[in-house]
Amino acid sequence: MPDDAIVPVDTGHAGMWMGGMFDVKGAKQSHIRSAGHPGWTFPAGTGAKCAWPGRPVVIYR
Protein backbone atom coordinates (compact mmCIF):
# COMPACT_ATOMS: atom_id res chain seq x y z
CA MET A 1 0.00 0.00 0.00
CA PRO A 2 1.42 3.43 -0.84
CA ASP A 3 2.56 5.55 2.11
CA ASP A 4 -0.09 8.20 1.42
CA ALA A 5 -3.04 5.85 0.78
CA ILE A 6 -6.52 6.47 2.18
CA VAL A 7 -8.39 3.24 2.94
CA PRO A 8 -12.11 3.46 3.78
CA VAL A 9 -13.27 0.14 5.29
CA ASP A 10 -16.79 -1.20 5.60
CA THR A 11 -18.33 -2.35 8.86
CA GLY A 12 -18.62 -5.92 10.14
CA HIS A 13 -16.01 -8.56 9.44
CA ALA A 14 -14.23 -6.36 6.88
CA GLY A 15 -13.72 -3.70 9.54
CA MET A 16 -12.63 -6.20 12.18
CA TRP A 17 -10.07 -7.86 9.90
CA MET A 18 -8.74 -4.58 8.56
CA GLY A 19 -8.46 -3.08 12.04
CA GLY A 20 -6.49 -6.06 13.28
CA MET A 21 -4.34 -6.77 10.24
CA PHE A 22 -3.68 -3.44 8.52
CA ASP A 23 -0.50 -1.75 9.68
CA VAL A 24 -0.35 1.99 9.13
CA LYS A 25 3.26 2.54 8.12
CA GLY A 26 3.39 6.02 6.61
CA ALA A 27 2.79 9.32 8.39
CA LYS A 28 0.20 10.26 5.74
CA GLN A 29 -1.46 6.84 5.52
CA SER A 30 -4.93 6.63 7.02
CA HIS A 31 -7.43 3.89 7.82
CA ILE A 32 -11.05 5.02 8.10
CA ARG A 33 -13.62 2.54 9.43
CA SER A 34 -17.39 2.79 9.59
CA ALA A 35 -19.16 2.22 12.89
CA GLY A 36 -22.28 0.48 11.64
CA HIS A 37 -23.28 1.63 8.17
CA PRO A 38 -22.74 -1.17 5.61
CA GLY A 39 -22.03 -0.11 2.05
CA TRP A 40 -20.58 3.31 2.87
CA THR A 41 -17.11 2.60 1.49
CA PHE A 42 -17.81 3.47 -2.15
CA PRO A 43 -19.25 6.95 -1.45
CA ALA A 44 -16.59 7.50 1.24
CA GLY A 45 -13.85 6.55 -1.22
CA THR A 46 -15.34 8.82 -3.87
CA GLY A 47 -15.44 11.72 -1.40
CA ALA A 48 -11.87 11.06 -0.29
CA LYS A 49 -10.67 11.04 -3.91
CA CYS A 50 -12.48 14.34 -4.57
CA ALA A 51 -10.94 15.89 -1.46
CA TRP A 52 -7.42 14.52 -2.09
CA PRO A 53 -7.17 13.83 -5.86
CA GLY A 54 -3.41 13.26 -5.73
CA ARG A 55 -3.58 10.47 -3.13
CA PRO A 56 -4.44 6.84 -3.85
CA VAL A 57 -7.77 5.66 -2.41
CA VAL A 58 -8.47 1.94 -1.91
CA ILE A 59 -11.84 0.81 -0.60
CA TYR A 60 -12.22 -2.45 1.31
CA ARG A 61 -15.66 -4.02 1.58
PDBQT receptor file of N, H, CA, C and O in Angstrom, charges set to zero:
ATOM      1  N   MET A   1       0.851  -1.166   0.000  1.00  0.00    +0.000 N 
ATOM      2  CA  MET A   1       0.000   0.000   0.000  1.00  0.00    +0.000 C 
ATOM      3  C   MET A   1       0.901   1.234   0.000  1.00  0.00    +0.000 C 
ATOM      4  O   MET A   1       1.859   1.293   0.771  1.00  0.00    +0.000 OA
ATOM      5  N   PRO A   2       0.614   2.207  -0.841  1.00  0.00    +0.000 N 
ATOM      6  CA  PRO A   2       1.420   3.428  -0.843  1.00  0.00    +0.000 C 
ATOM      7  C   PRO A   2       1.379   4.143   0.505  1.00  0.00    +0.000 C 
ATOM      8  O   PRO A   2       0.399   4.042   1.242  1.00  0.00    +0.000 OA
ATOM      9  N   ASP A   3       2.452   4.865   0.816  1.00  0.00    +0.000 N 
ATOM     10  H   ASP A   3       3.248   4.947   0.217  1.00  0.00    +0.000 HD
ATOM     11  CA  ASP A   3       2.555   5.550   2.110  1.00  0.00    +0.000 C 
ATOM     12  C   ASP A   3       1.491   6.609   2.333  1.00  0.00    +0.000 C 
ATOM     13  O   ASP A   3       1.194   6.946   3.479  1.00  0.00    +0.000 OA
ATOM     14  N   ASP A   4       0.905   7.146   1.254  1.00  0.00    +0.000 N 
ATOM     15  H   ASP A   4       1.146   6.872   0.323  1.00  0.00    +0.000 HD
ATOM     16  CA  ASP A   4      -0.094   8.202   1.417  1.00  0.00    +0.000 C 
ATOM     17  C   ASP A   4      -1.508   7.716   1.081  1.00  0.00    +0.000 C 
ATOM     18  O   ASP A   4      -2.380   8.527   0.771  1.00  0.00    +0.000 OA
ATOM     19  N   ALA A   5      -1.739   6.412   1.140  1.00  0.00    +0.000 N 
ATOM     20  H   ALA A   5      -1.031   5.753   1.392  1.00  0.00    +0.000 HD
ATOM     21  CA  ALA A   5      -3.042   5.845   0.781  1.00  0.00    +0.000 C 
ATOM     22  C   ALA A   5      -4.109   6.166   1.820  1.00  0.00    +0.000 C 
ATOM     23  O   ALA A   5      -3.832   6.268   3.016  1.00  0.00    +0.000 OA
ATOM     24  N   ILE A   6      -5.332   6.323   1.332  1.00  0.00    +0.000 N 
ATOM     25  H   ILE A   6      -5.557   6.241   0.361  1.00  0.00    +0.000 HD
ATOM     26  CA  ILE A   6      -6.518   6.468   2.177  1.00  0.00    +0.000 C 
ATOM     27  C   ILE A   6      -7.334   5.203   1.962  1.00  0.00    +0.000 C 
ATOM     28  O   ILE A   6      -7.638   4.847   0.824  1.00  0.00    +0.000 OA
ATOM     29  N   VAL A   7      -7.693   4.520   3.048  1.00  0.00    +0.000 N 
ATOM     30  H   VAL A   7      -7.446   4.809   3.973  1.00  0.00    +0.000 HD
ATOM     31  CA  VAL A   7      -8.392   3.236   2.941  1.00  0.00    +0.000 C 
ATOM     32  C   VAL A   7      -9.694   3.271   3.737  1.00  0.00    +0.000 C 
ATOM     33  O   VAL A   7      -9.677   3.001   4.938  1.00  0.00    +0.000 OA
ATOM     34  N   PRO A   8     -10.830   3.597   3.097  1.00  0.00    +0.000 N 
ATOM     35  CA  PRO A   8     -12.113   3.463   3.781  1.00  0.00    +0.000 C 
ATOM     36  C   PRO A   8     -12.472   1.977   3.878  1.00  0.00    +0.000 C 
ATOM     37  O   PRO A   8     -12.307   1.231   2.913  1.00  0.00    +0.000 OA
ATOM     38  N   VAL A   9     -12.963   1.553   5.045  1.00  0.00    +0.000 N 
ATOM     39  H   VAL A   9     -13.097   2.159   5.829  1.00  0.00    +0.000 HD
ATOM     40  CA  VAL A   9     -13.267   0.141   5.287  1.00  0.00    +0.000 C 
ATOM     41  C   VAL A   9     -14.707   0.008   5.766  1.00  0.00    +0.000 C 
ATOM     42  O   VAL A   9     -15.164   0.776   6.613  1.00  0.00    +0.000 OA
ATOM     43  N   ASP A  10     -15.412  -0.970   5.218  1.00  0.00    +0.000 N 
ATOM     44  H   ASP A  10     -15.041  -1.594   4.530  1.00  0.00    +0.000 HD
ATOM     45  CA  ASP A  10     -16.795  -1.196   5.600  1.00  0.00    +0.000 C 
ATOM     46  C   ASP A  10     -16.885  -1.782   7.009  1.00  0.00    +0.000 C 
ATOM     47  O   ASP A  10     -15.878  -2.161   7.606  1.00  0.00    +0.000 OA
ATOM     48  N   THR A  11     -18.082  -1.846   7.512  1.00  0.00    +0.000 N 
ATOM     49  H   THR A  11     -18.901  -1.538   7.027  1.00  0.00    +0.000 HD
ATOM     50  CA  THR A  11     -18.331  -2.354   8.857  1.00  0.00    +0.000 C 
ATOM     51  C   THR A  11     -18.335  -3.885   8.879  1.00  0.00    +0.000 C 
ATOM     52  O   THR A  11     -18.155  -4.512   7.835  1.00  0.00    +0.000 OA
ATOM     53  N   GLY A  12     -18.531  -4.477  10.014  1.00  0.00    +0.000 N 
ATOM     54  H   GLY A  12     -18.677  -3.967  10.862  1.00  0.00    +0.000 HD
ATOM     55  CA  GLY A  12     -18.624  -5.917  10.137  1.00  0.00    +0.000 C 
ATOM     56  C   GLY A  12     -17.274  -6.605  10.089  1.00  0.00    +0.000 C 
ATOM     57  O   GLY A  12     -16.280  -6.079  10.590  1.00  0.00    +0.000 OA
ATOM     58  N   HIS A  13     -17.242  -7.791   9.481  1.00  0.00    +0.000 N 
ATOM     59  H   HIS A  13     -18.049  -8.218   9.074  1.00  0.00    +0.000 HD
ATOM     60  CA  HIS A  13     -16.011  -8.560   9.443  1.00  0.00    +0.000 C 
ATOM     61  C   HIS A  13     -14.901  -7.838   8.683  1.00  0.00    +0.000 C 
ATOM     62  O   HIS A  13     -13.733  -7.936   9.059  1.00  0.00    +0.000 OA
ATOM     63  N   ALA A  14     -15.252  -7.113   7.619  1.00  0.00    +0.000 N 
ATOM     64  H   ALA A  14     -16.201  -7.033   7.315  1.00  0.00    +0.000 HD
ATOM     65  CA  ALA A  14     -14.225  -6.360   6.878  1.00  0.00    +0.000 C 
ATOM     66  C   ALA A  14     -13.534  -5.363   7.801  1.00  0.00    +0.000 C 
ATOM     67  O   ALA A  14     -12.309  -5.237   7.773  1.00  0.00    +0.000 OA
ATOM     68  N   GLY A  15     -14.299  -4.663   8.608  1.00  0.00    +0.000 N 
ATOM     69  H   GLY A  15     -15.293  -4.765   8.631  1.00  0.00    +0.000 HD
ATOM     70  CA  GLY A  15     -13.724  -3.699   9.541  1.00  0.00    +0.000 C 
ATOM     71  C   GLY A  15     -12.900  -4.354  10.635  1.00  0.00    +0.000 C 
ATOM     72  O   GLY A  15     -11.856  -3.833  11.027  1.00  0.00    +0.000 OA
ATOM     73  N   MET A  16     -13.366  -5.499  11.131  1.00  0.00    +0.000 N 
ATOM     74  H   MET A  16     -14.213  -5.923  10.812  1.00  0.00    +0.000 HD
ATOM     75  CA  MET A  16     -12.626  -6.201  12.178  1.00  0.00    +0.000 C 
ATOM     76  C   MET A  16     -11.292  -6.719  11.642  1.00  0.00    +0.000 C 
ATOM     77  O   MET A  16     -10.259  -6.553  12.290  1.00  0.00    +0.000 OA
ATOM     78  N   TRP A  17     -11.306  -7.340  10.472  1.00  0.00    +0.000 N 
ATOM     79  H   TRP A  17     -12.145  -7.474   9.945  1.00  0.00    +0.000 HD
ATOM     80  CA  TRP A  17     -10.066  -7.862   9.902  1.00  0.00    +0.000 C 
ATOM     81  C   TRP A  17      -9.104  -6.736   9.551  1.00  0.00    +0.000 C 
ATOM     82  O   TRP A  17      -7.908  -6.824   9.830  1.00  0.00    +0.000 OA
ATOM     83  N   MET A  18      -9.619  -5.699   8.951  1.00  0.00    +0.000 N 
ATOM     84  H   MET A  18     -10.591  -5.628   8.724  1.00  0.00    +0.000 HD
ATOM     85  CA  MET A  18      -8.745  -4.585   8.557  1.00  0.00    +0.000 C 
ATOM     86  C   MET A  18      -8.156  -3.909   9.793  1.00  0.00    +0.000 C 
ATOM     87  O   MET A  18      -6.972  -3.571   9.804  1.00  0.00    +0.000 OA
ATOM     88  N   GLY A  19      -8.958  -3.709  10.824  1.00  0.00    +0.000 N 
ATOM     89  H   GLY A  19      -9.919  -3.983  10.815  1.00  0.00    +0.000 HD
ATOM     90  CA  GLY A  19      -8.463  -3.079  12.044  1.00  0.00    +0.000 C 
ATOM     91  C   GLY A  19      -7.380  -3.887  12.734  1.00  0.00    +0.000 C 
ATOM     92  O   GLY A  19      -6.477  -3.324  13.352  1.00  0.00    +0.000 OA
ATOM     93  N   GLY A  20      -7.468  -5.207  12.629  1.00  0.00    +0.000 N 
ATOM     94  H   GLY A  20      -8.202  -5.664  12.127  1.00  0.00    +0.000 HD
ATOM     95  CA  GLY A  20      -6.490  -6.056  13.282  1.00  0.00    +0.000 C 
ATOM     96  C   GLY A  20      -5.278  -6.393  12.441  1.00  0.00    +0.000 C 
ATOM     97  O   GLY A  20      -4.224  -6.725  12.982  1.00  0.00    +0.000 OA
ATOM     98  N   MET A  21      -5.410  -6.314  11.123  1.00  0.00    +0.000 N 
ATOM     99  H   MET A  21      -6.267  -6.045  10.683  1.00  0.00    +0.000 HD
ATOM    100  CA  MET A  21      -4.339  -6.771  10.243  1.00  0.00    +0.000 C 
ATOM    101  C   MET A  21      -3.645  -5.676   9.432  1.00  0.00    +0.000 C 
ATOM    102  O   MET A  21      -2.559  -5.900   8.897  1.00  0.00    +0.000 OA
ATOM    103  N   PHE A  22      -4.253  -4.512   9.336  1.00  0.00    +0.000 N 
ATOM    104  H   PHE A  22      -5.135  -4.330   9.770  1.00  0.00    +0.000 HD
ATOM    105  CA  PHE A  22      -3.680  -3.439   8.515  1.00  0.00    +0.000 C 
ATOM    106  C   PHE A  22      -2.735  -2.593   9.360  1.00  0.00    +0.000 C 
ATOM    107  O   PHE A  22      -3.145  -1.993  10.353  1.00  0.00    +0.000 OA
ATOM    108  N   ASP A  23      -1.492  -2.551   8.966  1.00  0.00    +0.000 N 
ATOM    109  H   ASP A  23      -1.159  -3.039   8.159  1.00  0.00    +0.000 HD
ATOM    110  CA  ASP A  23      -0.496  -1.747   9.678  1.00  0.00    +0.000 C 
ATOM    111  C   ASP A  23      -0.309  -0.418   8.973  1.00  0.00    +0.000 C 
ATOM    112  O   ASP A  23       0.086  -0.376   7.808  1.00  0.00    +0.000 OA
ATOM    113  N   VAL A  24      -0.592   0.663   9.676  1.00  0.00    +0.000 N 
ATOM    114  H   VAL A  24      -0.912   0.629  10.622  1.00  0.00    +0.000 HD
ATOM    115  CA  VAL A  24      -0.350   1.994   9.131  1.00  0.00    +0.000 C 
ATOM    116  C   VAL A  24       1.142   2.258   9.256  1.00  0.00    +0.000 C 
ATOM    117  O   VAL A  24       1.680   2.323  10.361  1.00  0.00    +0.000 OA
ATOM    118  N   LYS A  25       1.806   2.408   8.118  1.00  0.00    +0.000 N 
ATOM    119  H   LYS A  25       1.369   2.355   7.220  1.00  0.00    +0.000 HD
ATOM    120  CA  LYS A  25       3.261   2.536   8.116  1.00  0.00    +0.000 C 
ATOM    121  C   LYS A  25       3.750   3.926   7.764  1.00  0.00    +0.000 C 
ATOM    122  O   LYS A  25       4.842   4.316   8.179  1.00  0.00    +0.000 OA
ATOM    123  N   GLY A  26       2.974   4.680   7.012  1.00  0.00    +0.000 N 
ATOM    124  H   GLY A  26       2.087   4.364   6.674  1.00  0.00    +0.000 HD
ATOM    125  CA  GLY A  26       3.393   6.022   6.613  1.00  0.00    +0.000 C 
ATOM    126  C   GLY A  26       2.709   7.084   7.448  1.00  0.00    +0.000 C 
ATOM    127  O   GLY A  26       1.603   6.875   7.947  1.00  0.00    +0.000 OA
ATOM    128  N   ALA A  27       3.361   8.215   7.601  1.00  0.00    +0.000 N 
ATOM    129  H   ALA A  27       4.260   8.385   7.197  1.00  0.00    +0.000 HD
ATOM    130  CA  ALA A  27       2.793   9.315   8.394  1.00  0.00    +0.000 C 
ATOM    131  C   ALA A  27       1.519   9.867   7.759  1.00  0.00    +0.000 C 
ATOM    132  O   ALA A  27       0.667  10.406   8.465  1.00  0.00    +0.000 OA
ATOM    133  N   LYS A  28       1.374   9.741   6.433  1.00  0.00    +0.000 N 
ATOM    134  H   LYS A  28       2.067   9.304   5.860  1.00  0.00    +0.000 HD
ATOM    135  CA  LYS A  28       0.200  10.263   5.743  1.00  0.00    +0.000 C 
ATOM    136  C   LYS A  28      -0.829   9.177   5.432  1.00  0.00    +0.000 C 
ATOM    137  O   LYS A  28      -1.876   9.467   4.855  1.00  0.00    +0.000 OA
ATOM    138  N   GLN A  29      -0.541   7.937   5.807  1.00  0.00    +0.000 N 
ATOM    139  H   GLN A  29       0.310   7.701   6.276  1.00  0.00    +0.000 HD
ATOM    140  CA  GLN A  29      -1.460   6.843   5.520  1.00  0.00    +0.000 C 
ATOM    141  C   GLN A  29      -2.589   6.861   6.540  1.00  0.00    +0.000 C 
ATOM    142  O   GLN A  29      -2.351   7.088   7.726  1.00  0.00    +0.000 OA
ATOM    143  N   SER A  30      -3.812   6.625   6.088  1.00  0.00    +0.000 N 
ATOM    144  H   SER A  30      -4.006   6.440   5.125  1.00  0.00    +0.000 HD
ATOM    145  CA  SER A  30      -4.928   6.627   7.024  1.00  0.00    +0.000 C 
ATOM    146  C   SER A  30      -5.864   5.453   6.769  1.00  0.00    +0.000 C 
ATOM    147  O   SER A  30      -5.989   4.966   5.646  1.00  0.00    +0.000 OA
ATOM    148  N   HIS A  31      -6.513   5.015   7.830  1.00  0.00    +0.000 N 
ATOM    149  H   HIS A  31      -6.411   5.411   8.743  1.00  0.00    +0.000 HD
ATOM    150  CA  HIS A  31      -7.430   3.890   7.823  1.00  0.00    +0.000 C 
ATOM    151  C   HIS A  31      -8.725   4.391   8.439  1.00  0.00    +0.000 C 
ATOM    152  O   HIS A  31      -8.762   4.703   9.629  1.00  0.00    +0.000 OA
ATOM    153  N   ILE A  32      -9.784   4.472   7.648  1.00  0.00    +0.000 N 
ATOM    154  H   ILE A  32      -9.754   4.219   6.681  1.00  0.00    +0.000 HD
ATOM    155  CA  ILE A  32     -11.054   5.021   8.102  1.00  0.00    +0.000 C 
ATOM    156  C   ILE A  32     -12.078   3.890   8.130  1.00  0.00    +0.000 C 
ATOM    157  O   ILE A  32     -12.324   3.248   7.109  1.00  0.00    +0.000 OA
ATOM    158  N   ARG A  33     -12.672   3.645   9.288  1.00  0.00    +0.000 N 
ATOM    159  H   ARG A  33     -12.472   4.166  10.118  1.00  0.00    +0.000 HD
ATOM    160  CA  ARG A  33     -13.616   2.540   9.433  1.00  0.00    +0.000 C 
ATOM    161  C   ARG A  33     -14.991   3.048   9.828  1.00  0.00    +0.000 C 
ATOM    162  O   ARG A  33     -15.117   3.958  10.647  1.00  0.00    +0.000 OA
ATOM    163  N   SER A  34     -16.021   2.452   9.238  1.00  0.00    +0.000 N 
ATOM    164  H   SER A  34     -15.918   1.712   8.573  1.00  0.00    +0.000 HD
ATOM    165  CA  SER A  34     -17.394   2.787   9.589  1.00  0.00    +0.000 C 
ATOM    166  C   SER A  34     -17.754   2.160  10.931  1.00  0.00    +0.000 C 
ATOM    167  O   SER A  34     -17.161   1.162  11.340  1.00  0.00    +0.000 OA
ATOM    168  N   ALA A  35     -18.721   2.749  11.603  1.00  0.00    +0.000 N 
ATOM    169  H   ALA A  35     -19.203   3.560  11.271  1.00  0.00    +0.000 HD
ATOM    170  CA  ALA A  35     -19.158   2.219  12.894  1.00  0.00    +0.000 C 
ATOM    171  C   ALA A  35     -20.586   1.682  12.820  1.00  0.00    +0.000 C 
ATOM    172  O   ALA A  35     -21.336   1.806  13.789  1.00  0.00    +0.000 OA
ATOM    173  N   GLY A  36     -20.974   1.095  11.700  1.00  0.00    +0.000 N 
ATOM    174  H   GLY A  36     -20.366   0.995  10.913  1.00  0.00    +0.000 HD
ATOM    175  CA  GLY A  36     -22.284   0.477  11.644  1.00  0.00    +0.000 C 
ATOM    176  C   GLY A  36     -23.118   0.779  10.414  1.00  0.00    +0.000 C 
ATOM    177  O   GLY A  36     -24.325   0.535  10.427  1.00  0.00    +0.000 OA
ATOM    178  N   HIS A  37     -22.534   1.288   9.377  1.00  0.00    +0.000 N 
ATOM    179  H   HIS A  37     -21.554   1.486   9.367  1.00  0.00    +0.000 HD
ATOM    180  CA  HIS A  37     -23.283   1.627   8.172  1.00  0.00    +0.000 C 
ATOM    181  C   HIS A  37     -22.735   0.840   6.988  1.00  0.00    +0.000 C 
ATOM    182  O   HIS A  37     -21.821   1.323   6.320  1.00  0.00    +0.000 OA
ATOM    183  N   PRO A  38     -23.261  -0.367   6.696  1.00  0.00    +0.000 N 
ATOM    184  CA  PRO A  38     -22.742  -1.165   5.607  1.00  0.00    +0.000 C 
ATOM    185  C   PRO A  38     -22.914  -0.472   4.258  1.00  0.00    +0.000 C 
ATOM    186  O   PRO A  38     -23.909   0.213   4.022  1.00  0.00    +0.000 OA
ATOM    187  N   GLY A  39     -21.951  -0.657   3.396  1.00  0.00    +0.000 N 
ATOM    188  H   GLY A  39     -21.142  -1.213   3.588  1.00  0.00    +0.000 HD
ATOM    189  CA  GLY A  39     -22.026  -0.110   2.051  1.00  0.00    +0.000 C 
ATOM    190  C   GLY A  39     -21.548   1.319   1.906  1.00  0.00    +0.000 C 
ATOM    191  O   GLY A  39     -21.698   1.901   0.832  1.00  0.00    +0.000 OA
ATOM    192  N   TRP A  40     -20.985   1.903   2.937  1.00  0.00    +0.000 N 
ATOM    193  H   TRP A  40     -20.863   1.430   3.810  1.00  0.00    +0.000 HD
ATOM    194  CA  TRP A  40     -20.584   3.314   2.869  1.00  0.00    +0.000 C 
ATOM    195  C   TRP A  40     -19.224   3.520   2.208  1.00  0.00    +0.000 C 
ATOM    196  O   TRP A  40     -18.848   4.656   1.919  1.00  0.00    +0.000 OA
ATOM    197  N   THR A  41     -18.483   2.442   1.966  1.00  0.00    +0.000 N 
ATOM    198  H   THR A  41     -18.789   1.519   2.201  1.00  0.00    +0.000 HD
ATOM    199  CA  THR A  41     -17.105   2.600   1.486  1.00  0.00    +0.000 C 
ATOM    200  C   THR A  41     -17.002   3.229   0.101  1.00  0.00    +0.000 C 
ATOM    201  O   THR A  41     -16.100   4.030  -0.142  1.00  0.00    +0.000 OA
ATOM    202  N   PHE A  42     -17.909   2.880  -0.812  1.00  0.00    +0.000 N 
ATOM    203  H   PHE A  42     -18.642   2.229  -0.615  1.00  0.00    +0.000 HD
ATOM    204  CA  PHE A  42     -17.807   3.467  -2.148  1.00  0.00    +0.000 C 
ATOM    205  C   PHE A  42     -18.026   4.984  -2.123  1.00  0.00    +0.000 C 
ATOM    206  O   PHE A  42     -17.198   5.713  -2.670  1.00  0.00    +0.000 OA
ATOM    207  N   PRO A  43     -19.110   5.493  -1.510  1.00  0.00    +0.000 N 
ATOM    208  CA  PRO A  43     -19.246   6.945  -1.449  1.00  0.00    +0.000 C 
ATOM    209  C   PRO A  43     -18.152   7.607  -0.607  1.00  0.00    +0.000 C 
ATOM    210  O   PRO A  43     -17.736   8.725  -0.912  1.00  0.00    +0.000 OA
ATOM    211  N   ALA A  44     -17.683   6.938   0.439  1.00  0.00    +0.000 N 
ATOM    212  H   ALA A  44     -18.021   6.030   0.686  1.00  0.00    +0.000 HD
ATOM    213  CA  ALA A  44     -16.593   7.504   1.244  1.00  0.00    +0.000 C 
ATOM    214  C   ALA A  44     -15.314   7.590   0.422  1.00  0.00    +0.000 C 
ATOM    215  O   ALA A  44     -14.594   8.587   0.484  1.00  0.00    +0.000 OA
ATOM    216  N   GLY A  45     -15.032   6.542  -0.350  1.00  0.00    +0.000 N 
ATOM    217  H   GLY A  45     -15.616   5.732  -0.401  1.00  0.00    +0.000 HD
ATOM    218  CA  GLY A  45     -13.849   6.552  -1.217  1.00  0.00    +0.000 C 
ATOM    219  C   GLY A  45     -13.937   7.608  -2.298  1.00  0.00    +0.000 C 
ATOM    220  O   GLY A  45     -12.941   8.254  -2.624  1.00  0.00    +0.000 OA
ATOM    221  N   THR A  46     -15.127   7.786  -2.856  1.00  0.00    +0.000 N 
ATOM    222  H   THR A  46     -15.936   7.261  -2.590  1.00  0.00    +0.000 HD
ATOM    223  CA  THR A  46     -15.336   8.823  -3.873  1.00  0.00    +0.000 C 
ATOM    224  C   THR A  46     -15.114  10.210  -3.267  1.00  0.00    +0.000 C 
ATOM    225  O   THR A  46     -14.467  11.060  -3.879  1.00  0.00    +0.000 OA
ATOM    226  N   GLY A  47     -15.642  10.434  -2.080  1.00  0.00    +0.000 N 
ATOM    227  H   GLY A  47     -16.168   9.743  -1.583  1.00  0.00    +0.000 HD
ATOM    228  CA  GLY A  47     -15.441  11.717  -1.403  1.00  0.00    +0.000 C 
ATOM    229  C   GLY A  47     -13.987  11.964  -1.059  1.00  0.00    +0.000 C 
ATOM    230  O   GLY A  47     -13.497  13.085  -1.195  1.00  0.00    +0.000 OA
ATOM    231  N   ALA A  48     -13.288  10.922  -0.612  1.00  0.00    +0.000 N 
ATOM    232  H   ALA A  48     -13.686  10.011  -0.502  1.00  0.00    +0.000 HD
ATOM    233  CA  ALA A  48     -11.867  11.059  -0.287  1.00  0.00    +0.000 C 
ATOM    234  C   ALA A  48     -11.066  11.403  -1.536  1.00  0.00    +0.000 C 
ATOM    235  O   ALA A  48     -10.159  12.234  -1.484  1.00  0.00    +0.000 OA
ATOM    236  N   LYS A  49     -11.394  10.769  -2.656  1.00  0.00    +0.000 N 
ATOM    237  H   LYS A  49     -12.131  10.093  -2.698  1.00  0.00    +0.000 HD
ATOM    238  CA  LYS A  49     -10.673  11.044  -3.907  1.00  0.00    +0.000 C 
ATOM    239  C   LYS A  49     -10.945  12.468  -4.385  1.00  0.00    +0.000 C 
ATOM    240  O   LYS A  49     -10.047  13.119  -4.919  1.00  0.00    +0.000 OA
ATOM    241  N   CYS A  50     -12.162  12.956  -4.203  1.00  0.00    +0.000 N 
ATOM    242  H   CYS A  50     -12.891  12.426  -3.769  1.00  0.00    +0.000 HD
ATOM    243  CA  CYS A  50     -12.481  14.344  -4.573  1.00  0.00    +0.000 C 
ATOM    244  C   CYS A  50     -11.731  15.327  -3.678  1.00  0.00    +0.000 C 
ATOM    245  O   CYS A  50     -11.259  16.363  -4.147  1.00  0.00    +0.000 OA
ATOM    246  N   ALA A  51     -11.621  15.003  -2.398  1.00  0.00    +0.000 N 
ATOM    247  H   ALA A  51     -12.004  14.161  -2.017  1.00  0.00    +0.000 HD
ATOM    248  CA  ALA A  51     -10.940  15.895  -1.457  1.00  0.00    +0.000 C 
ATOM    249  C   ALA A  51      -9.427  15.862  -1.623  1.00  0.00    +0.000 C 
ATOM    250  O   ALA A  51      -8.766  16.890  -1.480  1.00  0.00    +0.000 OA
ATOM    251  N   TRP A  52      -8.877  14.695  -1.922  1.00  0.00    +0.000 N 
ATOM    252  H   TRP A  52      -9.415  13.859  -2.038  1.00  0.00    +0.000 HD
ATOM    253  CA  TRP A  52      -7.418  14.523  -2.091  1.00  0.00    +0.000 C 
ATOM    254  C   TRP A  52      -7.143  13.815  -3.415  1.00  0.00    +0.000 C 
ATOM    255  O   TRP A  52      -6.786  12.637  -3.406  1.00  0.00    +0.000 OA
ATOM    256  N   PRO A  53      -7.297  14.493  -4.550  1.00  0.00    +0.000 N 
ATOM    257  CA  PRO A  53      -7.168  13.835  -5.858  1.00  0.00    +0.000 C 
ATOM    258  C   PRO A  53      -5.780  13.260  -6.144  1.00  0.00    +0.000 C 
ATOM    259  O   PRO A  53      -5.651  12.363  -6.976  1.00  0.00    +0.000 OA
ATOM    260  N   GLY A  54      -4.763  13.749  -5.485  1.00  0.00    +0.000 N 
ATOM    261  H   GLY A  54      -4.868  14.478  -4.809  1.00  0.00    +0.000 HD
ATOM    262  CA  GLY A  54      -3.408  13.258  -5.726  1.00  0.00    +0.000 C 
ATOM    263  C   GLY A  54      -3.035  12.031  -4.919  1.00  0.00    +0.000 C 
ATOM    264  O   GLY A  54      -1.974  11.448  -5.140  1.00  0.00    +0.000 OA
ATOM    265  N   ARG A  55      -3.886  11.628  -3.986  1.00  0.00    +0.000 N 
ATOM    266  H   ARG A  55      -4.748  12.102  -3.805  1.00  0.00    +0.000 HD
ATOM    267  CA  ARG A  55      -3.575  10.467  -3.125  1.00  0.00    +0.000 C 
ATOM    268  C   ARG A  55      -4.337   9.240  -3.601  1.00  0.00    +0.000 C 
ATOM    269  O   ARG A  55      -5.470   9.355  -4.069  1.00  0.00    +0.000 OA
ATOM    270  N   PRO A  56      -3.723   8.065  -3.484  1.00  0.00    +0.000 N 
ATOM    271  CA  PRO A  56      -4.443   6.835  -3.853  1.00  0.00    +0.000 C 
ATOM    272  C   PRO A  56      -5.521   6.507  -2.810  1.00  0.00    +0.000 C 
ATOM    273  O   PRO A  56      -5.304   6.663  -1.608  1.00  0.00    +0.000 OA
ATOM    274  N   VAL A  57      -6.671   6.056  -3.284  1.00  0.00    +0.000 N 
ATOM    275  H   VAL A  57      -6.847   5.930  -4.260  1.00  0.00    +0.000 HD
ATOM    276  CA  VAL A  57      -7.772   5.660  -2.414  1.00  0.00    +0.000 C 
ATOM    277  C   VAL A  57      -8.132   4.222  -2.745  1.00  0.00    +0.000 C 
ATOM    278  O   VAL A  57      -8.409   3.903  -3.901  1.00  0.00    +0.000 OA
ATOM    279  N   VAL A  58      -8.130   3.354  -1.745  1.00  0.00    +0.000 N 
ATOM    280  H   VAL A  58      -7.904   3.613  -0.806  1.00  0.00    +0.000 HD
ATOM    281  CA  VAL A  58      -8.466   1.939  -1.913  1.00  0.00    +0.000 C 
ATOM    282  C   VAL A  58      -9.591   1.627  -0.955  1.00  0.00    +0.000 C 
ATOM    283  O   VAL A  58      -9.441   1.791   0.255  1.00  0.00    +0.000 OA
ATOM    284  N   ILE A  59     -10.730   1.172  -1.488  1.00  0.00    +0.000 N 
ATOM    285  H   ILE A  59     -10.852   1.038  -2.471  1.00  0.00    +0.000 HD
ATOM    286  CA  ILE A  59     -11.840   0.813  -0.600  1.00  0.00    +0.000 C 
ATOM    287  C   ILE A  59     -11.797  -0.676  -0.318  1.00  0.00    +0.000 C 
ATOM    288  O   ILE A  59     -11.419  -1.468  -1.182  1.00  0.00    +0.000 OA
ATOM    289  N   TYR A  60     -12.186  -1.058   0.895  1.00  0.00    +0.000 N 
ATOM    290  H   TYR A  60     -12.493  -0.415   1.596  1.00  0.00    +0.000 HD
ATOM    291  CA  TYR A  60     -12.216  -2.451   1.305  1.00  0.00    +0.000 C 
ATOM    292  C   TYR A  60     -13.587  -2.767   1.862  1.00  0.00    +0.000 C 
ATOM    293  O   TYR A  60     -13.998  -2.214   2.883  1.00  0.00    +0.000 OA
ATOM    294  N   ARG A  61     -14.310  -3.680   1.171  1.00  0.00    +0.000 N 
ATOM    295  H   ARG A  61     -13.976  -4.129   0.343  1.00  0.00    +0.000 HD
ATOM    296  CA  ARG A  61     -15.665  -4.021   1.581  1.00  0.00    +0.000 C 
ATOM    297  C   ARG A  61     -15.751  -5.421   2.037  1.00  0.00    +0.000 C 
ATOM    298  O   ARG A  61     -16.827  -5.880   2.421  1.00  0.00    +0.000 OA
TER     299      ARG A  61
